[in-house]
Structure formats: structure tokens, C-alpha cells
Amino acid sequence: MEEREVFYNGFCRAQNQGRMVACVYVKGKGRWVLDEADCAYEKCPNREACEIARQIREGHDGI
């Protein structure tokens, strides 16, 4: 299984500060899928308005 680590920068509303978030994507069945993020991406209440979350979502397609 192939994996890639990607870093995203932006403002975290949950922590009210700038953050750098590391994400690990794994390639399965011909596409990249988020495996791990060092923030609360999956459960974050601000996920839809978060700049970092937007980058993570776009990262699925851009890798």
C-alpha cells in the first residue's frame, strides 16, 4: 500500500490559531483516501467553514 504525507497551513477555528496539519493519504483501489489527520478533521464542528478542512478535502483529488 502506497502512502503520502501532506502538510496544510491555515487558521483553525476550533483552536483559534494558525496551524500546520499533517495528513496521511493511502492509495487503495486506484484513488487516494485520507487515512489520518493530526487535527479533529472528522469530528470538527467547524469543518464546513474551516480553511484547513477545505484543503484536506481538495487534497483527496489533488494528490
N, C-alpha and C positions, 0 to 999 in steps of 0.2 A: 504494500500500500504506500502510495506516494503522499507526502505531506509538505505543506509550506507554512512558514510563519510570516505574518504580515503585521506591520505596526500602523496604527491610525492615531492621528492627533486631533484634538478638538476640545470643546467645552462640555464638561459633564454636569448636567443639571442636578443629578442626584447628589453629587459631592460639592456642587457649586464651585468648581475649579477646573482649570485646564488639565487634561490627562493625555497620556500616551497609553494606548491599549494594544496589547499583543493578542493576536488571534492565530489559531492554528486551523488550517483548512486541510481536509483529506480528500483525495480523489477516489471516488468509487462509482462504478458504472458509467465512466466517461465524463463525470462532472465533479466540480469541486463543491464540497459541503463544509460548513462551519462545524468544527469539532470542539473547539474550546476558545473562550474569550476571557481575559483576566479582568472582566467587569461583570456586572449583573445583567448583561445584554438580554438574556432570555426572559428575565423576570422584572426588568426595569419599568417602573411606572411612567417614565418619561421617554420610553423607547421610540414612539412615533415622532416626537419633536426633537430627538437627540441627533446632533451632527455626527457623532461617532457611530451611532447605530445606523445612520444612513450610509456611511462609508462601509460598514460591515456588510450591510445588505447588498450594496453595489459590488463589493469585493467578491461575492459569490459568482458574479458574471464576469468580472474583470481579470481574474487570475489566469 
